[in-house]
């Protein structure tokens, strides 16, 4: 249980991808902190279920809105709904993204004449583009659509969601890795651009967490660690996958200017020591 940040009470947060494993946990904690939350995701039913569950457990105020982060018109409609309901926006968490099998190779390195394997050359332009866009372009469009509302507040902030693959690209996931590297660069660019306007922009780079998108890569049909998962654990000094609540302390620190008012343009790893470990 994290301490209550009294300065966050009454703030309004928008979380894209808010029904995902990690972002729904963020939404739950923020409502507990008496932040009013709007989660945005493509599937209305899923979003409403998450919002209802969070409302029951925290007694906080949360709404779910259906919109595709790659659709500017849908985001504009969502913004109007949020402003009509809450009157303002203080916090934007760009959490929409994830990966998809259409942009994943089945082998880590190229092998000539490898039968029944999906190599780099079998990746489709559509699959690669969809994964890159959902992670990077979605963050760009959400920042563009909601940014003007954030600038109307004196103490507003944006949190982007990066990844370990932003620093060193992971095998098998070229589109995801490229998109997350772009998120780090974009976070720095935005931080400089909006610094004099009082809008802080930072990012969180989760290490390895079990989510819906990567479950098939990390667990076999029996729920045991795959060979890839074992490699990850071996390279993580804390010897475990992250849990969703492992991100919450960093999130609260970054959005509360009483603690991080002089912090902007950084990407904070929450990775169990993965980046620090050379493997020997």
Protein Blocks (a to p, Z undefined) as FASTA:
>chain_A
ZZddfklgopacddehklbmklmmmmmmmmmnopacddddfblklmmmmmmmmmmmnopa
cddddddfklmklmmmmmmmmmmmnopafbdcdfbgcddfklccfbfbdcehiahiacfk
lpcfklmmmmmmmmmmmmmmmmmmmmmmmmmpmbdcddddddfklmmccehilmlmmmmm
mmmmmmmmmmmmmmmnopacddddddddddfklmmmmpcfkopacfklmmmmmmmmnopa
cdfklmmmmmmmmmmmklmmmgghiacddeehmmmpgoZZ
